[in-house]
Amino acid sequence: MTKEECMEALSKHADIKPVITSTVWNELEKENKEFFEAYAQSQGKGDRISEEETSQMIQKLISDSSKDSDD
């Protein structure tokens, strides 16, 4: 999933403003250069997941996050 796709998915499924996702993404890129280099290479090879899989992952992250905040 590209940065833009991530921004769109989080906006649609989790009501997170695209500017927030973009800011976090940029900071993650700064802190995890090796990961994002590998990520960029995998994106170039077509190793992309479907919107359905992305939605499921986002919902799981939201669910896990709300469980953590309840503890």
C-alpha angles and dihedrals in degrees: 000000000000124000089257092049090049091051091050094046094048091047092050100040104028103024091238113154114245092233089060093049091047092050093048091045091052092050091047090052090054093049098040106037095154093052094049092046089055090043092053090050092050091049089054090054093054096251092148130146125226125258088249092055090046091051091050091050092049092049090050091050091050092047093048091047093052091048090052092050091051092059 
